[in-house]
């Protein structure tokens, strides 16, 4: 009989007190006239995302709007790459003051779900057929999306994950790849791969290790536990903890009106890359180890993986989470 993963004992003595978390009030939003790049954003037709552009604050709000299971299906990965390419195309060869996007915010339309991670049903199929090439292709696409979200082609754009709901497995990795993580108190996070004898191989160790140290990162990965946003805030994983329903306000509070903190944010991101540089080569080498480990999984492990895939399927919903409008 298998024993459950050992729970982590995470002391809080060195972390900020809970009463230091600022509860943010609600506010209304207003839009400026359409600015440079808005037409290109509006012209992008996507089935897995819903894009909204705040021209006044130069924010591209990018909502997961899953057409199927709320996870990184090949379609979600491909459209993530298209969004990133759009950002690059509308920003290069443009004067700094004219660049249309300063912040990219990743959020979700699915109630109580941000992103449930890798396409586990696809994984099981490819592992059973020993399709190494397809597994490597999927892993590379994940690494490209994560690396580009972290570095954004060295453009002065800050990526923000606004997590409202569950971010599990590859979904947690995607949040970790963002320069800033803002989470509502009700959000939950976890890396369940250890439950089916695997590890998160598309960025978790690279990004999490740089945030909280490799020792604690490994303990979190091996635990297989689900963590609350408040727990991860105290551990130093999450940057901003907001009240439930106040995540959007927390984004605007973090960036400041009129981009007043933008230059500090971009300089800090550049400094972080100097101190703790993320390289695509590092991410790919770990992904190769993930592929090797995946191909060694036993039938019992794949059955557990498929049980989690069934749980992903049960979370499918098309009920929309309201977006920012011109005058809410």
N, C-alpha and C positions, 0 to 999 in steps of 0.2 A: 504493500500500500504506500502510495507516494505521500510524502509529507508536504504541507503547504509551505510556500516561501516564508522565510523568517522575517518578521516585521522589523522595520528599522527603528532604532532608538535614537531619535534626533533631538539632542539637547537644544534649548533655545536661549541659553544664557548670553550668547554673543550676538543675538539677532535683535532687530528693532522691536520694541514693545508694540502690541496690537493697537494701543491707543494713539500711536503715531500715524496710523493710516488716516488719511483725510477722506471724509465722506463728501462727495461732490454734489452740488445742487444741480437741478435740471436747468436747461437754458434753451433758447430758441436759436434757429440758424437762419442765416440769410445768404443769398447767393449774389455775387457780382455778375456783371455781364460776361458772356462766354469769352474765355481767354484762349491764348495760343495752345494748341494741342487738343482742345475740347472736341473739335470735329473728328479728329482721328480716333479719339476715345469713343465717341458716339457711334462711329462707323464700325467698330469691332463687334461682330455678332458672335455671341457665345452661348452655349447651351448649359454650361456648368458653373457659370459665374454671372453675377449681376454687377455692373460697374456704375458708379456714381462719381461725378467730378465736382468738387468744391473749388470753383475758380478763384474765390476770394482768398482762401487759405492755401490754395495749390495742393489739395489733397485728392488723391485717387482712392476712393473707397472701393474695395474689391471684395464682394461678398461671395463665398461659396454658395452656389445655388444648385445643388446636386440633381442631376436628372435620374440618377439611380442610387446605388448604395452611397452613403455619405462618407466616402473614403477616396484615396488616391487611385482611382481607376486610370487606365491609360488615357482616357479622354480628358480627365481632370488634369493629369500631368501635361498633356499636349497643350491644353488651353492655358495652363499656368505659364508655359514657355512662350506662348503667343503674347500674353500680357506683358511679360518681361521684355520681349523683343519690341513691343510697342513703346514701352518706357524708354528704351535705348534709342529707338528711331526718332522720337519726338524731342529728345534731350541733347543728342550729340550735335555738334556744330551749331549750337545755339548759345547766345550770350547768357551769362549766369543770371542776369536780372530778368531775362525773357523765358527762362525754362518754365514749362507749364506745371511741373509736378515737383514738389519738395518732399512730400510724404506719401508713402504707399501704405494703406491700412488694409490688413486682411481680416475680414469678419465673416459671419455666416448667416444665411437666411434660415437654416434649419433649427427649429426650437430645441434647446437643450443639447445641441450638437454643434461643435465647431468643425472637427474633422476626426473620424475614427481610425485613420491610419492607412496602412497598406491594403492592397486588394488581396485579401487572404484567400478568397476563392480562386483567384488567378494563380497565386503562389502555389497552392496545393496541386492544381492542375499541371503547372509547369514542373514542379518537383517530381510528381509521379511519372511524368513523361521524360524526365531527365533532360529537359530542354535548357541547357546551360546558357545558350546564346540569348534566349528570350529573357531569362532571369537577369543576365548581365545588362541587357538593353533596358529593362525596367529599372534596375539599380542605378544605372548611369543617368537616366532621366531624372530620378529622384535627387541624385547628387547635384545635377546641373541646376535644378529648380532651387534646392536649398542653398547652394553656393551663390547663385545669382541673387537670391533674396538677401543674403548676408552682405554681399559686396555691391550689388546693383551696378556692375560694370565700372566700378570706381567713379560713378557719377555722384554728385552731392544730393542723393535722395535717401531718406531715412525710412526703413521698413518697420512697421508696427504691427504686431499681432494683437488684435482685440478679441480675447477669448471669452465667449459667453456660452457656457455649455461644456461638453466633454471634448478634450483633445487627447487622443490615445495613440500610442505607437507612432507611426509616421506622422500623424497629426500633431503630436507633441513635438516631434522632430522639426516639423515645419514652423511651429511657433518658436522653438528655440533658435531657428536660423534667422529670425527677425532681430533687428537691432534693439528693439524695445518690445517687451511683453507687458500688456495691460490686461488684467483679468478681473472679472467680477467675482465677488465672494462665492457665488454658487458654482463657479467653474470647477471642473475636476480634470486631473491630468494623470497619465500613467503610461508605463512601458511594459505591456503584458507579454512581450515576446518570450520571456523566460518560461512562461507557462506551457509553451509548446517546444521547449528546448532550443530556442534561438535567441538572438540578441538584436537590438535595434542597430542596423548597420548603415544607415544613410544619413548620418550626421549627429546622432544623439550624443555620442561620446565626445566628438569634436567640440560641439557647441556647449554641452552641459559641463564638460570638464573645464572649459575656460570660464564658465560662470561661477562654479562652486568648488572647483578642484577635482582631480581625477578620482581620488579615493572616495569621496562622497558620491560622485557621479556613478561609480561602479556599484556602490551599495544600493543606490536608488534603482539602477538597472536590474540588479540581481533580486531585488525584493519582489518585483511583479505587482507592487501595491498601487492602489489608486490614491492620489493625494489631492487634498483640497487646495484651492488657490491660496488660502491663508497660510497653510503649511509651507507651500513653496515660496511664498513671499518672505517668510521668516528664514528660509534656507538661502535666500538670495537669488532664486531662480527667476522670480517675477519682479518686475521693476515697479509697477504701480498696481495697487489693490483698490478696486472701486466697489461701491455698494451695488447690489443687484439692480439692474436697470439703468445704472449711471455710467456704463462703459463708454458710450459715445461722448458724454460730457468729459470723462477722464481723458480721452484723446485730445480734445480741444484744450483742456486745462494743461496738459503736458506740453503741447507744442507752443502755447501762448498765442494770444491774438496777434494777427498781422505778422506771423513768423518771427516774433521777437526773440525766440530761443533757437531759431533755425541754425544760425552760424555756430553757436555753441554745440548743438547736436551733431552737425557735420564734422566739426573739428574733433569732437570726442570719438566719433566713429573712426576717423582716420587714426587717431592716437591708439585706439584699441587694436587696430590692425597692425600698427607698428609693434606694440607690446606682445600681442597674442595673435599673430597672423594666422588666418585660416587659408589653407591652400586646397585647390581642387584635387591635387595629387594625393594629399592625405585622405580626403574623403573617399576617393576612388579605391585606394588601397584597402581601407576598412570595408568598403562595399564588396570588394573581391573576397575578403574573408567571410562576409555574410553569405555570398553565393555558395562558397565551399561548404559552409556549415548547413545551409538550407538543403543542399543536395544529399546530405547525410541523414536527414530526418527519417525516423522510422514511421511505420503506418500509424502507430499509436499517437505520435506527435502530430501527424497530419489530421487525424480525427479531432484532436483538440483544436487545431487551427480552424477546421471547418465548423466546429461549434461556435467559435468566436465570429466566423464569417456569417453564420446564421444570425448571430446577435446584431451584426452590422445591418443585415437585411431587415430585421425587425424595426430598426430605427429609421427606416425610410419614411419620409414625409415631405409633402410639398406645401405645407402651411408656411407662409412667408413671415419673416420678421420685418417689421416696418423699417423703411430706409429714411435717410435724411431728405427732406423736401425743401422747396424754396422758402417756405415759411411755416414751420411747425409750431 
